[in-house]
């Protein structure tokens, strides 16, 4: 809800804005890696892409070994979650003796912590505006550390800019997926949903689909973009987002050749 001057947030939630906060996480903090246990950690398409690249496996292998699919906030489309290890503490499968073993490619949620990000798409001119809030977990002793930071510094230090850009593209598509009309009455795991899931989360299989159906020749794409789509996973993922908006909802994201 917007009051024309500023965004109104639920009681108890105050965006940090430019205000500094204190936080640090390192092996010397008493709770180190405690947040890597018994998690409900949702994975976005770009998270899956980065992790499968880091591990040197295909998207399908990653989904089969490390991910589960179940209901989330979208009533019409499933969510992907990281499956915890089958041990007493239900640790993250990427937690090693010295901490995170995939740190450079860790998911958005891990990268953003201890902050939480909210996005407002109802701004003047349709411009995306984001807000950051401090989490409040009693077990986290990193809040007691004296290192002072700002949100801008945290975004830079955690290399969140590109993750946020990719996640915003996904959020736009996920909002579209919440419209039951685009599924044309099919239930869960119907043909259109399977197609959408493949394009979003299984980039390797989608590349094969693109080749088998000669999709790149069906649309007006400049030569440089077409070459990137053919070899670059991230560019292919973004093409998949545009393609789904077109084939599922008729949005003019791609121009067909005549």
Secondary structure, DSSP 8 states (H G I E B T S, - for coil): -B-SSSB---TT----TT--EE----TTSTTTTGGGBS---EE-HHHHHHHHHHHT--HHHHHHHHEEEE--S-TTS-EEEE---SSTT-B-TTEETTEETTGGG--HHHHHTTEEEEEE--SGGG--EEEEEE---TT-GGGGS--EE-HHHHHHHTT-HHHHHHHHHHHHHHHHHT-GGGGTT--TT-HHHHHHHHHHH-HHHHHHHHHHTTGGGTB---HHHHHHHHH-HHHHHHHHHHHHHHHHH---SS-B--
